[in-house]
Amino acid sequence: MHSPDFDQRAAEANRTGERALDDGAICQLFGISKQTLTRWRKKHAFPEPDFYVGPRAFTWESRPQDWARRQPSDSPLAKRRMPPLKQEALR
C-alpha cells in the first residue's frame, strides 16, 4: 500500500509523462558512481528514492534536477551539476 502522497505524485507523473529514473540512470546523468550517490544522499541531502521495484530504487526525474539547481555555485558539487533536462537523452 502506498501513501496518499505517493499515489498523488504517481498520478501526476502519469499525466505529465514524467519518468522515474533508477539509481544507475542518475549516476550516469551526473557522471558519478553508486558509492558517490549514496554519499550525496547522506551528506548533501540528495533526494532519497521515491519507490522501489524489487531491489531497484527509483526517483522521479525532476527531483535530482531540482536538487542540482539548489546547489550554491561555489559548492564543490557545482561541478557535477546536471545540465538542463534533455528528454531525448533520457529515452
C-alpha positions, 0 to 999 in steps of 0.5 A: 500500500502506498501513501496518499502522497505517493499515489498523488505524485504517481498520478501526476507523473502519469499525466505529465509523462514524467519518468522515474529514473533508477539509481544507475540512470542518475549516476550516469546523468551526473557522471558519478558512481553508486558509492558517490550517490549514496554519499550525496544522499547522506551528506548533501541531502540528495533526494532519497528514492521515491519507490522501489521495484524489487531491489531497484530504487527509483526517483522521479526525474525532476527531483535530482534536477531540482536538487542540482539547481539548489546547489550554491555555485561555489559548492564543490558539487557545482561541478557535477551539476546536471545540465538542463533536462534533455528528454531525448537523452533520457529515452 
